[in-house]
Amino acid sequence: MISTSDTWPGGIRRIPFVVECAALWLAMFVDVWTWMHLPYETHLLDRTIDAVTMAVSLASAVVALTRRRFDRLAWSTGLVALGSLLITVTVVQTRAAVERELGFATVGEVVALALLIGATCRRLSPRQVIPLALFGGCAMILDPLLRFGVGSSWALLAVPVAVVWGGSIGVGLVLRDADNVRTAALVASREDERLSLARELHDFVAHHITGIIVLAQGAQVNTARSQPALGEIEQAGTEALTAMRRLVGMLRTETFATLREALDDVRRDDGRVEVSLPADLDVRPQVITTAHRIALEAVTNARRHGRSGGTIKLDVRYDEDQLVIEVGNEVAGGKVRAGSGYGLTGMAERARAVGGTVEAGPESPDRWRVTATLPLAYVRSWT
């Protein structure tokens, strides 16, 4: 999924955060005011449970506000819901043991869980959304229902809390649909631009390159002395035309759904290419295209300059906070020779566009290796 942070203007992105801050600060103010006006008896247990309850409420608010900074939305939602349920169970069990009223429901927990559940419904996959939304909903509704006691009039607060829970789910799903529509429009726009560039590249460049080849061929027939130089011109023009047609073909190719499909396309039933992939390969669509072009260029160069019949190893792996794409091959003639560098320049530019790097050089006297590193902060799908 394409992150909406790539499509929303910066000023608009700050508005939801400001609203969330205001809602959580107001909720914490209500909690603190309620805590200060509780009818305390001289029991240390009562004060301890209330202090722990306030601490959990504050922690829940902090987690809800900082969820965008950390790529752990599912864990954040689950832990906040679990903490709320543990406090509820503690209050119920302790009240039954001491046989008196104690503890109170906190608005901060409810608001924090509503924000987290809404973000979950918007960002995560359906298999994660359903259990987390139900688990969080139980924590929200049981907060006032059990902490005040089922027989208390304050337990009726569970009704508006249930409405807030349903509203958070609804808002999250509406925003999810809006993100999907925006992403589809963005992809369609990029597709139109890509096809337009392919048409212009073919119409304007191919015509001139073909003319160069025809002139060079004619000159070779009429001027025998200039054959060597003109032969080089013809070869350069032919290679440029081939590269241009390959580029047009890639521009006209539809975007791959997964990186596995893209790397299978790089291999193209070539038995010399050995591909090694991690089991949990999951990256953004932008990185699928970047990784495909880098791997395709590296493997193409290996086919062209590598030893005939030699093995080409394409290895994709996670290395700490990076996705590493590595292509190695044996060189023709058993000696590494530097090329023109245009292919390496193109790969490096593609990697830099997503915050990565490309390194190429001899791995041994008779082997060449190209290594691209892309940061996981960018390549993983945002949840």
Phi, psi and omega in degrees: 000135177283128183295137178289345175294342177276347187242336179276138172298151186301318182297321180292323181297332183281338184299310178301322180296319179296317179297318179297317177301316180297316181296317181289322176296320177296318179298318179293325176298317178298318180297315181295317179299317179296318181298318182289339184251017177290141179282081184287143163260178183275061179239121178296327182298317180299313182294323180295313180296319179294323179293318178295321178299316178296321179296318178295321178298316179295317179297321179298318179296318180296316180298318180297321182286328185262011184296332181288333184281332183245136184275057183218052185295317181298314179296318180299313181297314181297318182291320178295317178296319179295317178298319178296317180294323179296319177297317180299313179298320179298316179298315182297314182294318181292321179297320179293328182284318183267349176058047173205164181287136174200162180081161177208158179276144182249134179289328181301318178298317182297312181295318180297316179294323178298317179295317181293320179293320177299316178295323178298313180296332181277322192258321192273169179286157181304323181293339175268326185296313188299305180295323181292320179295319179292317180297314178295323178296320177299316180297318181295313186286322181286343179305297179284330186295316184264329182290324176275340183100139184299327182279353182278148177293334178292341179295341178294346175298344178298333181293304177297329177296319177297323177295318178298319178300312178297323179294322179296321177295314181298315180296318179299318180290324177296315178295326177297316179295320178297321177298317181296319179295316180295319179295318179297320179294321179294316179297318179297320179296317178294324178296315178298318180295320180296316179293323177296317177297322179297317180295315181295320179299316181291315185293319187269319185277315184299323180300313183290320180294319178299321177298320178298316181296317181296316179297318180295321179294319179294321180294325179296326180290321187267339184230095184294327183292334183264011184299315182301312181294317180292329176296321177294322177298315180299317181295317179296318179295319179296317179295320179296319179295320178296316179296321179296317180295324177295319178297317178299320179298320178292323178294326181277349181282140180291153179294138180285146181286324181225162178291331177299315178298319181297318181286330172297324177295323178297320182290314176049051175059024176272114183295343180285339185270117176256121185251131176237121185232149173286157183290328185257045183288116183209110182224169180286158179302322180299322182283331175302313179296315180298312180297322180297314182293320179295312181295321181295316180295317181294317180291322178299316177297323179293321177295322185283317187253350182284169180294136181301125181083357181286157181279138175248119183258120176249111185242124176241128184207164172266133177229097184056251184256027183224152168261125184249128175244118186233131178235123179232146180204159173277140184269153180293137178079000178070019181220129181284130177232139179284141179264197181290333177091355182293320179296318178295322178298316179297318178296318180297321179294319179296318180294318179297331180297336178246019176083018182250188180222162175228130176236139180220141179172176181290130175275330176206177181303335183237016180228145179241142182223137174243126182234121176249134178239129180237131184293136180294334178301336179257321192283332183285148176297134183281127176239000000 
